[in-house]
Amino acid sequence: MDLLNAAKGKPFIVLVGNKSDLSDEFEVTDENVREFCESHDGIPYFETSAKTGDGIKEMFDALVAGLPQITDTSVQVLEENPSSCC
């Protein structure tokens, strides 16, 4: 959460729970996750498994869809220096 406090503007954040293939070993309940996400501006949550590939595409689709939200309009383009000096 320190990263949220240090970020300029509103960052696009998703919460990802990996190892969904080991759901019988979860230490965090669905209710805990739902409450956390709701208390943090309704951030999206994805359960994924790197082992089986479950949820990976959906997570990345959401990240790509969120990219326009994080476009920084304050970026300045510098012109190249035509001199041959370093």
C-alpha positions in Angstrom: 0.0 0.0 0.0 3.0 2.3 0.3 3.3 2.3 -3.5 -0.3 3.6 -3.7 0.5 6.4 -1.4 3.7 7.3 -3.3 2.1 7.2 -6.8 1.3 10.3 -8.6 -2.3 10.4 -9.9 -4.4 7.3 -9.7 -2.6 4.1 -10.7 -4.3 1.2 -12.4 -4.1 -1.7 -10.0 -5.4 -5.3 -10.1 -5.0 -7.9 -7.4 -3.9 -11.3 -8.6 -4.1 -14.5 -6.5 -1.8 -17.1 -8.1 -1.8 -20.9 -7.6 -5.6 -21.2 -8.0 -4.9 -24.9 -8.7 -4.1 -25.3 -5.0 -7.4 -23.8 -3.8 -7.7 -26.4 -1.0 -4.7 -24.7 0.6 -5.9 -21.1 0.5 -5.3 -19.1 3.6 -7.4 -16.1 2.4 -11.1 -16.5 2.0 -13.2 -15.1 -1.0 -14.9 -12.8 1.5 -11.5 -11.4 2.7 -10.5 -10.7 -0.9 -13.9 -9.1 -1.8 -13.8 -6.8 1.3 -10.2 -5.8 0.5 -11.0 -5.0 -3.1 -14.2 -3.1 -2.2 -12.3 -1.1 0.4 -9.7 -0.1 -2.2 -11.9 1.5 -4.8 -13.2 -1.8 -6.1 -9.9 -2.9 -7.7 -10.4 -6.0 -9.9 -9.3 -9.4 -8.6 -8.2 -12.4 -10.6 -7.4 -15.9 -9.5 -4.7 -17.4 -11.7 -2.6 -20.5 -12.0 0.8 -20.4 -13.7 0.7 -24.2 -13.7 -2.5 -24.7 -15.6 -2.8 -21.3 -17.3 -6.3 -20.6 -15.8 -7.2 -17.0 -15.5 -4.0 -15.7 -17.1 -5.6 -14.5 -20.4 -8.4 -12.8 -18.5 -6.0 -11.0 -16.2 -3.8 -9.7 -19.1 -6.9 -8.7 -21.0 -8.0 -6.5 -18.1 -4.5 -5.0 -17.8 -4.4 -4.1 -21.4 -7.9 -2.7 -21.2 -6.8 -0.5 -18.3 -3.7 0.9 -20.1 -5.5 4.0 -21.5 -6.4 4.9 -18.0 -2.8 5.2 -17.0 -1.5 7.2 -20.0 0.7 10.0 -18.7 -0.1 13.2 -20.6 2.8 15.1 -18.9 5.5 13.3 -20.9 7.7 15.8 -22.8 9.3 14.8 -26.1 12.9 16.1 -26.5 14.3 16.9 -29.8 17.4 15.2 -30.9 20.6 17.2 -30.8 21.9 17.4 -34.4 25.5 17.8 -33.3 27.8 14.8 -33.6 29.2 15.3 -30.1 28.2 12.9 -27.3 
